[in-house]
Amino acid sequence: APSLFSPVKIEAETGGNFAIPIGLPVSGSTHSIANRHVLKVKMFNKDQLNEIFNLADTFRTCVKKERPIDHILKGKVMASVFYEVSTRTACSFAAAMLRLGGRVISSDETSSSNKKGETIEDSVQVLSSYTDVVVLRHPTPGAVDRAAQSCKRPVINAGDGVGEHPTQALLDVYTIREEIGTVNGLTITMVGDLKHGRTVHSLAKILTKYNVNLRYVSPKELRMPDEVKDYVSSKGIQQDEFMSLEDALPDTDVLYMTRVQKERFSDLEEYERTKGRYVLNAHIMTKAKRKMAVLHPLPRVSEISVEVDSDPRAAYFRQAENGMYVRMALLAMVLGKC
């Protein structure tokens, strides 16, 4: 079987060597995710996570060193289908595909036949006949799963309402690993709208693959759903709930801030009551560990003061960049090229 890596070694800036993927299918892997839907984080085992992260490392180095990797997905086409607005997820998926030599076609709610009454299942089935992989975001939980059932190409869930966001969870764990050096043994604190936040739902679940302690900081009305807490508890992970960010912060290794999502509220008065409850500023950061990381799936509104951006512990913009490398790795693996 062809090898994943070329035999030619390139000297990296760190003094080590890395190998450039040659973009050929690899057979015989017991952890392959080739041609599989990516719908929920539960699908991944620890070995698959390590393979994704190691490949993301390689692609990041190739991009930084300007090594050619645009042969890997040459001839492949990705459908980018977003029924909800997106900046980072849509653009990072598109950039990931383009950097690997693939192409992208796009559809959204304004241009889709959804306006004519076409179901999401029919739309995705048609788009899959033009492409090799479909990246889909939809405001209704479970809609991406339903669309995948009738799709003959791999479907990657780019967010389904208040349900899950598996690729965000992948890049979050990758960022934790890069910032802290490990995931095991950490106390990870999630703050804000934990009820509606699909990012924290997926992150809490994927972190059960590691030895961590989870803390949740939110108003009572925006607590982490019982379904998520029950799943995490079933995996033997300690969970603690706090009302105060200051109380949870001193022992925190990773602080995961989220915005209160106005678009998820049917009662705007409830939104106004909760939107400014937790704000991270330079003063509060003085209570944090010297070695820790602040993450945020973005966009932020007012929950992280811009004065925190210059703090070396602020990792959220590096986190966004990491999303491209992780999605490059995921696309290459799902399409059977790495």
URDA-V626032 format. One record per backbone hydrogen bond with DSSP energy under -1.0 kcal/mol. CO is the residue of the C=O (numbers start at 1). NH is the residue of the N-H. If there is no record, write none. Layout:
CO,NH + CO,NH
//
This chain:
4,22 + 10,18 + 12,15 + 16,12 + 18,10 + 20,6 + 33,36 + 38,157 + 40,43 + 41,44 + 45,49 + 46,50 + 47,51 + 48,52 + 49,53 + 50,54 + 51,55 + 52,56 + 53,57 + 54,58 + 55,59 + 56,60 + 57,61 + 58,62 + 59,63 + 60,64 + 61,65 + 62,67 + 69,72 + 73,76 + 76,103 + 77,132 + 77,133 + 78,105 + 79,135 + 80,107 + 81,137 + 87,91 + 88,92 + 89,93 + 90,94 + 91,95 + 92,96 + 93,97 + 94,98 + 95,99 + 96,100 + 97,102 + 98,101 + 100,73 + 103,78 + 105,80 + 107,82 + 108,112 + 112,115 + 113,116 + 113,118 + 114,117 + 119,123 + 120,124 + 121,125 + 122,126 + 123,127 + 124,128 + 126,129 + 127,130 + 133,79 + 134,156 + 135,81 + 136,158 + 137,83 + 138,161 + 140,143 + 142,146 + 143,147 + 144,148 + 145,149 + 148,151 + 154,134 + 155,38 + 156,136 + 159,138 + 160,163 + 164,160 + 165,169 + 166,170 + 167,171 + 168,172 + 169,173 + 170,174 + 171,175 + 172,176 + 173,177 + 174,178 + 175,179 + 176,180 + 177,181 + 183,186 + 186,213 + 187,253 + 187,254 + 188,215 + 189,256 + 190,217 + 191,258 + 192,194 + 197,201 + 198,202 + 199,203 + 200,204 + 201,205 + 202,206 + 203,207 + 205,208 + 206,209 + 207,210 + 210,212 + 211,185 + 213,188 + 214,240 + 215,190 + 216,242 + 217,192 + 219,222 + 220,223 + 222,194 + 225,229 + 226,230 + 227,231 + 228,232 + 229,233 + 230,234 + 232,235 + 232,237 + 233,236 + 238,214 + 240,216 + 242,218 + 244,248 + 245,249 + 249,252 + 253,293 + 254,189 + 255,295 + 256,191 + 260,262 + 261,264 + 262,265 + 267,271 + 268,272 + 269,273 + 270,274 + 271,275 + 274,277 + 280,305 + 281,285 + 283,286 + 284,287 + 285,288 + 293,255 + 294,315 + 295,257 + 303,280 + 305,308 + 306,309 + 308,311 + 311,314 + 313,294 + 315,319 + 316,320 + 317,321 + 318,322 + 319,323 + 321,324 + 322,326 + 323,327 + 324,328 + 325,329 + 326,330 + 327,331 + 328,332 + 329,333 + 330,334 + 331,335 + 332,337 + 332,338 + 333,336 + 334,35
//
